[in-house]
Amino acid sequence: MITRGETTRVRRVCVAAWGGAAVSWELSTPGMLVPSLATCAAFLLLATGCALHIRRGLLAELRRSEEIAGAVQRALLRPLPGRIDGLALAAAQLSASRGAAVGGDLYEAVPTAHGIRVVIGDVRGHGLPALGAAAAVLGAFREAAYDEPSLGGVLRRMERALHRHVRDRARSGHPSACPAEPESPAAEEFVTVLLLQIAPDGALTALNCGHPWPYLIRPVPVPQPCAARCRGSAERYSRAEPGAGGGSAQRAIDVRALAGETLPPLGVVPLPRDPRALACGELRPGETLFLHTDGAEDARDGAGRFFPLRSVLARAPLTPARLVAGVHAALLRHTGGRLADDVALVVLRNDRH
């Protein structure tokens, strides 16, 4: 892709070349001063016209390249719908590579006959080189989520897709490919994945392959005397919210991480023959799930302090879109806009009655 910096450099080289040619001509051509100045001006005008023509062509090529890249990125990481089967959704992705809209993080949510199935993952590495593995895993999920009756079947399909991608990448790097698997850095490629299923009654089941567990955020009404004790708690925070009668109701925001057995990331070791999904509670009406990749909690500021994700979640708005926007803004403030890794955020709130 041609960048604006490259366009500027080409223009400067052209102008410098024409200017040098004009000076050389004047130094090597004897004659009167006025005709010499006129000839120099003609050279410079011609150089300027050529530079502007080249600039217009390069900018047009840049726009076409950006349109193609944007279409590819939207096809890989398409926007989530705002609502699926009574759940409100919002998502965002931040790439650590400058100029890239997507990187090695992936997410998707689809309604199926078994409930809403959600995936979030993180490819080893970040930025554009990780796009191939992300596309392979995400494509397998989008197909298997509808066909496989169990989350274990979906995960195995994703593992096979990643294995094919790694094998093809390794062989393409070795022209003398043989039946044996060639040694290649691609063979070390792995993906952390969290598969989540939300049943119509709100029951949660999950399969986790080395990925951070999501946070469950629930508003809890508390009596006024208890508000002071809730304030400052590690997992429960108090805030005043508008009540039904227009007044202020004191509510505690309980933030806790789901937990359970975690498998190794995809691509490190083979999966068990029949991976069993773990029951991990319920998503009740009014409650919110916050899914993220490790780039969020591992982000550091200039002093080396980690991003306080749990505290930010407890004080952010509970509307999915505003929650994502609030965490997004807080993350950029904390890092000064310099991310060391890709970050993906997905929020689901149960609006069912």
URHUPE-V958641 format. One record per pair of residues at least 12 apart in sequence whose ideal C-beta (glycine too) atoms are under 10 Angstrom apart, sorted by the first residue. I is the first residue (numbers start at 0). GAP is how many residues later the second one is. If there is no record, write none. Layout:
# URHUPE-V958641
I|GAP  I|GAP
This chain:
# URHUPE-V958641
0|60  0|61  0|63  0|64  0|65  0|67  0|68  0|98  1|55  1|56  1|57  1|59  1|60  1|61  1|62  1|63  1|64  2|55  2|59  2|62  2|95  2|96  3|54  3|55  3|58  3|95  5|52  5|56  6|47  6|48  6|49  6|50  6|51  6|52  6|54  6|55  7|47  7|50  9|41  9|44  9|45  9|47  9|48  10|37  10|39  10|40  10|41  10|43  10|44  10|47  11|39  12|38  12|41  13|33  13|34  13|36  13|37  13|38  13|39  13|40  13|41  14|29  14|32  14|33  14|35  14|36  14|39  15|31  15|35  16|30  16|33  16|34  17|25  17|26  17|27  17|28  17|29  17|30  17|31  17|32  17|33  18|21  18|24  18|25  18|28  18|29  19|23  19|27  20|22  20|25  20|26  21|14  21|17  21|18  21|19  21|20  21|21  21|22  21|24  21|25  22|17  22|20  23|19  24|14  24|15  24|18  25|13  25|14  25|17  65|33  65|35  68|30  68|31  68|32  68|33  68|59  69|31  71|29  71|30  71|59  71|63  72|20  72|22  72|27  72|28  72|29  72|30  72|55  72|58  73|27  73|28  74|60  75|25  75|26  75|30  75|55  75|58  75|59  75|62  75|63  76|14  76|16  76|18  76|24  76|25  76|26  76|28  76|29  76|30  76|31  76|54  76|57  76|58  76|61  76|267  77|30  77|60  77|64  78|12  78|13  79|12  79|27  79|28  79|29  79|30  79|38  79|240  79|266  79|267  79|268  80|28  80|29  80|30  81|238  81|239  82|237  82|266  82|268  83|25  83|26  83|27  83|32  83|34  83|114  83|264  84|26  84|27  84|30  84|31  84|113  84|115  84|267  85|30  85|112  85|114  85|116  85|199  85|263  85|264  85|265  85|266  85|267  86|22  86|24  86|29  86|31  86|111  86|115  86|196  86|201  86|202  86|233  86|260  86|261  86|262  86|263  86|264  86|265  87|200  87|231  87|232  87|233  87|259  87|260  87|261  87|262  87|263  88|20  88|27  88|29  88|200  88|231  88|232  88|235  88|257  88|258  88|259  88|260  89|229  89|230  89|231  89|232  89|233  89|234  89|235  89|255  89|256  89|257  89|258  89|259  90|16  90|17  90|18  90|29  90|200  90|229  90|230  90|233  90|253  90|254  90|255  90|256  90|257  91|15  91|229  91|232  91|233  91|235  91|236  91|239  91|251  91|252  91|253  91|254  91|255  92|12  92|13  92|14  92|200  92|202  92|235  92|249  92|250  92|251  92|252  92|253  93|199  93|201  93|202  93|205  93|234  93|237  93|238  93|241  93|243  93|245  93|247  93|248  93|249  93|250  93|251  94|31  94|32  94|33  94|35  94|36  94|200  94|244  94|246  94|247  94|248  94|249  95|29  95|30  95|31  95|199  95|242  95|243  95|244  95|245  95|246  95|247  96|29  96|30  96|31  96|32  96|33  96|34  96|242  96|245  97|29  97|240  97|241  98|28  98|29  99|26  99|27  99|28  99|31  99|242  101|25  101|26  101|28  101|29  101|32  101|33  101|240  101|242  102|19  102|20  102|22  102|23  102|24  102|25  102|26  102|27  102|28  102|31  102|190  102|192  102|236  102|238  102|239  102|240  102|241  103|17  103|18  103|19  103|20  103|21  103|22  103|23  103|24  103|25  103|26  103|27  103|28  103|29  103|30  103|85  103|87  103|189  103|191  103|237  103|238  103|240  104|15  104|16  104|17  104|18  104|21  104|25  104|29  104|86  104|87  104|187  104|188  104|189  104|190  104|236  104|237  104|238  104|239  104|240  105|13  105|14  105|15  105|16  105|17  105|24  105|25  105|27  105|28  105|29  105|30  105|31  105|32  105|33  105|35  105|85  105|87  105|187  105|236  105|238  106|12  106|13  106|14  106|15  106|27  106|31  106|34  106|87  106|184  106|185  106|186  106|237  106|238  106|239  107|12  107|13  107|29  107|30  107|31  107|33  107|34  107|37  107|238  108|36  108|87  108|89  108|182  108|237  108|239  109|31  109|32  109|35  109|36  110|34  110|35  110|87  111|33  111|34  111|35  111|36  111|37  111|42  111|85  112|33  112|36  113|31  113|32  113|34  113|35  113|36  113|37  113|40  113|83  113|84  113|85  113|86  113|91  114|81  114|82  114|83  114|84  114|85  114|86  114|87  114|88  114|89  114|90  115|29  115|80  115|81  115|82  115|83  115|84  115|167  115|232  116|24  116|25  116|27  116|28  116|29  116|31  116|34  116|37  116|78  116|79  116|80  116|81  116|88  117|23  117|27  117|76  117|77  117|78  117|79  117|80  117|88  117|96  117|171  117|173  117|228  117|230  118|18  118|19  118|21  118|22  118|23  118|25  118|26  118|32  118|35  118|36  118|39  118|74  118|75  118|76  118|77  118|88  118|92  118|172  118|227  119|72  119|73  119|74  119|75  119|76  119|91  119|92  119|94  119|171  119|172  119|173  119|224  119|225  119|226  120|12  120|13  120|16  120|17  120|20  120|37  120|41  120|70  120|71  120|72  120|73  120|74  120|88  120|89  120|90  120|144  120|145  120|172  120|223  121|12  121|68  121|69  121|70  121|71  121|72  121|88  121|89  121|90  121|143  121|170  121|171  121|172  121|173  121|219  121|220  121|221  121|222  122|12  122|13  122|14  122|39  122|66  122|67  122|68  122|69  122|70  122|142  122|143  122|144  122|170  122|219  123|64  123|65  123|66  123|67  123|68  123|141  123|143  123|144  124|60  124|63  124|64  124|65  124|216  124|217  125|167  125|169  125|213  125|214  125|215  125|216  125|217  126|214  126|215  128|60  129|59  129|61  129|212  131|33  131|34  131|36  131|37  131|54  131|57  132|28  132|29  132|32  132|33  132|36  132|53  132|56  132|57  132|58  132|133  132|134  133|28  133|31  133|57  133|208  134|26  134|30  135|22  135|24  135|25  135|26  135|27  135|28  135|29  135|30  135|32  135|33  135|53  135|55  136|20  136|21  136|22  136|24  136|25  136|28  136|54  136|56  136|129  136|130  137|20  137|23  137|53  138|19  138|22  138|26  139|14  139|15  139|16  139|17  139|18  139|19  139|20  139|21  139|22  139|24  139|25  140|13  140|14  140|16  140|17  140|20  140|52  140|54  142|14  142|15  142|18  143|12  143|13  143|14  143|16  143|17  144|12  144|13  144|50  144|52  149|47  149|55  149|57  149|124  149|125  149|126  149|127  150|44  150|45  150|46  150|54  150|55  150|56  150|124  150|125  150|126  150|127  151|43  151|55  151|119  151|120  151|121  151|122  151|123  151|124  151|125  152|121  152|122  153|39  153|41  153|43  153|53  153|121  153|123  154|38  154|40  154|52  154|53  154|54  154|108  154|111  154|116  154|117  154|120  154|122  155|110  155|114  155|115  155|116  155|117  155|118  155|119  157|33  157|35  157|37  157|51  157|108  157|113  158|32  158|34  158|50  158|107  158|108  158|111  158|112  158|116  159|106  159|111  160|105  161|27  161|28  161|29  161|31  161|103  161|104  161|105  162|103  162|104  162|107  164|21  164|24  164|26  164|102  165|15  165|18  165|20  165|21  165|22  165|23  165|24  165|101  166|14  166|15  166|17  166|19  166|20  167|18  168|15  168|16  168|17  168|18  168|20  169|12  169|13  169|14  169|15  169|16  169|17  169|19  170|13  170|15  171|12  171|14  172|12  172|13  185|81  186|80  187|79  187|80  188|76  188|77  188|78  188|79  189|19  189|20  189|74  189|75  189|76  189|77  189|78  189|79  190|18  190|19  190|20  190|74  190|75  190|76  190|77  191|16  191|17  191|18  191|19  191|20  191|70  191|71  191|72  191|73  191|74  191|75  191|76  191|101  191|102  192|14  192|15  192|16  192|17  192|18  192|70  192|72  192|73  192|74  193|12  193|13  193|14  193|15  193|16  193|17  193|18  193|19  193|20  193|64  193|68  193|97  193|98  193|99  193|152  194|12  194|13  194|14  194|16  194|80  194|82  195|12  195|18  195|62  195|81  195|84  195|87  195|93  195|95  195|150  195|152  196|80  197|84  197|85  197|91  197|150  197|152  198|83  198|84  199|152  200|81  200|82  200|83  200|151  201|79  201|80  201|81  201|82  201|83  201|85  201|148  201|150  202|76  202|77  202|78  202|79  202|80  203|12  203|54  203|73  203|74  203|75  203|76  203|77  203|78  203|79  203|85  204|55  204|71  204|72  204|73  204|74  204|75  204|76  205|52  205|54  205|55  205|56  205|71  205|72  205|73  205|74  205|75  206|53  206|54  206|55  206|56  206|64  206|68  206|69  206|70  206|71  207|50  207|51  207|52  207|53  207|54  207|55  207|57  207|69  207|70  207|72  208|53  208|54  208|55  208|56  208|57  208|58  208|59  208|62  208|66  209|52  209|53  209|54  209|55  209|56  209|57  209|58  209|84  210|51  210|52  210|54  210|55  210|80  210|81  210|82  210|83  211|45  211|46  211|50  211|79  211|80  211|81  211|82  211|83  211|84  211|85  211|86  211|97  212|43  212|44  212|45  212|46  212|47  212|49  212|67  212|78  212|79  213|43  213|44  213|66  213|74  213|75  213|76  213|77  213|78  213|132  213|133  213|134  214|40  214|41  214|42  214|43  214|73  214|74  214|75  214|76  214|77  214|94  214|95  214|98  214|99  214|132  215|38  215|39  215|40  215|41  215|42  215|64  215|65  215|66  215|67  215|68  215|71  215|72  215|73  215|74  216|36  216|37  216|38  216|39  216|69  216|70  216|71  216|72  216|73  216|93  216|96  216|97  216|99  216|101  216|106  216|130  216|132  217|18  217|34  217|35  217|36  217|37  217|38  217|65  217|66  217|68  217|69  217|70  217|100  218|20  218|22  218|30  218|32  218|33  218|34  218|35  218|67  218|68  218|69  218|99  219|16  219|18  219|31  219|32  219|33  219|34  220|20  220|22  220|28  220|29  220|30  220|31  221|14  221|16  221|27  221|28  221|29  221|30  221|32  222|27  223|25  223|26  224|25  225|12  225|24  225|26  226|12  226|13  226|23  226|24  226|25  228|23  229|20  229|21  229|22  229|23  229|24  230|19  230|21  232|19  232|20  232|21  232|22  232|81  233|21  233|22  233|76  233|77  233|80  234|17  234|18  234|19  234|20  234|21  234|22  234|75  234|79  235|16  235|17  235|18  235|19  235|20  235|78  236|14  236|15  236|16  236|17  236|18  236|73  236|74  236|76  236|77  236|78  237|12  237|13  237|14  237|15  237|76  238|12  238|13  238|14  238|75  238|76  238|79  240|12  240|76  240|77  250|67  251|62  252|35  252|60  252|61  252|62  252|63  252|65  253|33  253|60  254|33  254|35  254|54  254|55  254|56  254|57  254|58  254|59  254|60  255|25  255|54  256|33  256|52  256|53  257|20  257|22  257|23  257|31  257|33  258|19  258|21  259|17  259|18  259|19  259|20  259|21  260|15  260|17  261|16  262|12  281|68  282|65  282|66  282|67  282|69  283|66  283|68  284|64  284|65  284|66  284|67  284|68  285|32  285|63  285|64  285|65  285|66  285|67  286|31  286|61  286|62  286|63  287|25  287|30  287|31  287|32  287|35  287|59  287|60  287|61  287|62  288|31  288|57  288|58  288|59  288|60  288|61  289|19  289|20  289|23  289|26  289|30  289|33  289|34  289|37  289|55  289|56  289|57  289|58  289|59  290|53  290|54  290|55  290|56  290|57  291|17  291|21  291|35  291|39  291|51  291|52  291|53  291|54  291|55  292|48  292|49  292|50  292|51  292|52  292|53  293|47  293|48  293|49  293|50  294|12  294|36  294|40  294|44  294|45  294|46  294|47  294|48  294|49  294|50  295|13  295|16  295|31  295|32  295|34  295|35  295|38  295|43  295|45  295|46  295|47  295|48  295|49  296|12  296|13  296|46  297|42  297|43  297|45  298|31  298|32  298|33  298|35  298|36  298|39  298|40  298|41  298|42  298|44  299|34  299|35  299|38  299|40  300|32  300|33  300|34  300|35  300|37  301|32  301|33  301|34  301|36  304|29  305|28  306|20  306|23  306|24  306|26  306|27  306|28  306|36  307|22  307|26  308|18  308|21  308|22  308|25  308|36  310|19  311|14  311|15  311|17  311|18  311|19  311|22  312|13  312|14  312|17  312|34  314|15  315|13  315|14  315|31  317|29  317|31  318|28  318|30  319|25  319|26  319|27  319|28  319|29  319|31  320|26  321|25  322|22  322|24  322|26  323|21  323|22  323|23  324|20  326|16  326|18  326|20  327|15  327|17  330|12  330|14
